[in-house]
Amino acid sequence: MRGVTNGRSASQQSTETRPSIRTSEFIVFVVTSLLMIIVAYTDEAFNVEHGMTLVGVLTVGYMLSRGIAKAGSREAYRVER
């Protein structure tokens, strides 16, 4: 019988998206932020304030991309009742 498991009914529900740590945009964000911080502290022509500003801009871009991703996708999972 469909929807019944071990005598219990099961319903299919969905999450908004994958966990953020499992996305490619998170990996790109972390690597780019780390490289930006390293360059800001080691390169004399690129000051720390400018580097931290760029990391802040990257952070805002990442948060916007996660918000857009959560707005339009679902991942299914089953819940037993």
C-alpha positions as CSV (number, residue, x, y, z in Angstrom):
1,M,0.0,0.0,0.0
2,R,1.3,3.4,-0.9
3,G,2.1,5.8,2.0
4,V,2.0,3.1,4.6
5,T,5.2,1.8,6.3
6,N,5.1,-0.9,9.0
7,G,1.4,-0.1,9.7
8,R,2.1,3.6,10.0
9,S,1.2,6.2,7.5
10,A,4.0,8.3,6.1
11,S,3.7,11.8,4.6
12,Q,6.1,13.4,2.3
13,Q,7.3,16.9,3.3
14,S,10.0,19.1,2.0
15,T,12.7,21.4,3.3
16,E,13.6,24.7,1.7
17,T,17.0,23.8,0.3
18,R,20.1,21.8,1.0
19,P,22.1,22.9,4.1
20,S,24.2,25.9,3.2
21,I,27.5,24.2,4.0
22,R,26.8,21.6,1.3
23,T,26.6,24.1,-1.5
24,S,29.2,25.2,-4.1
25,E,28.5,28.9,-3.4
26,F,29.6,28.4,0.3
27,I,32.9,26.8,-0.8
28,V,33.5,29.6,-3.3
29,F,32.6,32.2,-0.6
30,V,35.0,30.7,2.0
31,V,37.9,30.3,-0.4
32,T,37.5,33.8,-1.9
33,S,37.2,35.4,1.6
34,L,40.3,33.7,2.8
35,L,42.3,34.7,-0.3
36,M,41.0,38.3,0.1
37,I,42.1,38.4,3.7
38,I,45.5,36.9,2.9
39,V,46.1,39.4,0.1
40,A,44.9,42.3,2.2
41,Y,47.5,41.5,4.9
42,T,50.4,40.6,2.6
43,D,50.2,43.0,-0.3
44,E,51.4,46.6,0.4
45,A,49.4,48.0,-2.5
46,F,46.1,46.5,-1.3
47,N,45.3,47.8,2.2
48,V,43.5,45.9,4.9
49,E,40.5,48.3,5.1
50,H,39.8,47.8,1.4
51,G,40.2,44.0,1.8
52,M,37.7,43.8,4.7
53,T,35.2,46.0,2.7
54,L,35.4,43.5,-0.2
55,V,34.9,40.6,2.2
56,G,31.8,42.3,3.5
57,V,30.5,42.8,0.0
58,L,31.2,39.0,-0.7
59,T,29.2,38.2,2.5
60,V,26.2,40.2,1.4
61,G,26.4,38.6,-2.0
62,Y,26.5,35.1,-0.5
63,M,23.5,35.9,1.8
64,L,21.5,37.2,-1.2
65,S,22.3,34.1,-3.2
66,R,21.2,31.8,-0.3
67,G,18.0,33.8,0.0
68,I,17.2,33.5,-3.7
69,A,18.0,29.7,-3.6
70,K,15.7,29.2,-0.6
71,A,12.9,31.2,-2.3
72,G,12.5,28.7,-5.2
73,S,13.5,25.2,-4.3
74,R,12.3,22.2,-2.2
75,E,13.9,19.0,-1.1
76,A,11.6,16.1,-0.3
77,Y,11.7,13.8,2.8
78,R,9.3,11.4,4.4
79,V,7.9,11.7,7.9
80,E,6.3,8.7,9.6
81,R,3.2,9.3,11.8
